[in-house]
Amino acid sequence: MNYKQDKRDLKQRKQTLAARLHDLRISKQIGFNQVCEETGIPQRILDNLELGCGALNLGALHLLAKYYGKKVEILLVDK
């Protein structure tokens, strides 16, 4: 893969993660502000995560995973 392909791949993965986070919240019928209040995650950070924008905040992602009863796995593998 070249740099441009890597960048597109990262963007796609962020969009997939964003959709998953949004779908989890909606499926559990939890409001956006409720998640922020109960996790302590600032609104702009949760918004960025659910929209796939900005830098990926791993701390917030870990809190959300715990909140939703999920786990985060990050793998570094050889190409």
N, C-alpha and C positions, 0 to 999 in steps of 0.2 A: 504494500500500500504506500501511496505517497502522502505528503503532508495534507493536501487538499482532501483526499479520501479519508484520512484520519479525522480531519476536522468535521467532515460531513457525518462520519460514523459517530463521533462524540455527540454531535447535535441530535442525531436520531435517538441515541441512547438516553439523552436528557429528556427528550420529548416523550419517550416511552415511560420513563420513570415518573415524569410529571403527570401523565395520563393515569398511571397506576395509583399515585397518591390521591389525585382528585377523585377517581372512581371509588377508592377505599372510603374516603370521607363521605361521599354521597351515598354509597351503599349502606353505611352505618347510620345514615340520616343525622349527621353531626354538622352543625353550622361552622362556617369558617372562623368566626370570632370565638366560638366555644373551644375549638382546637387551640387557638392562640392562648386563650385564658388558661386552659387546663395543662398545656405543655410549657407555657412560658416562652414560646417561640414568637418573636415579633411578626406583626402582620406582613411587613414587606418581605421577610425571609420566607414565610409560608407561601405568599403569593408567588415569589420567584420560583420556589420549588414546584408548585402546582402548575406553573406556566412554562417551566423549563428554561427560565431566563437567568442571566447572571451566573455568578460562581456557584458551584455546588457546595452547600454548607453541610459537611458530614456530621457535625454535632447535632444540627437540627434534624437531619435525616435519621440519625440514631434515635433521637427522642420520638419522632413520628413513628418509626418502626415499633418501638416499645409500646407506644400509645395504642397503635392499631393491632398489637399482638403479633407482629411480624418480626423478622430479623433481616439485617442487611449483610450481604456477603460481597466482599470485594476480592477478586482473584487477580493475581499477577501471574500470567502464564507465558511460557516461551512461545514465540511466533513460529 
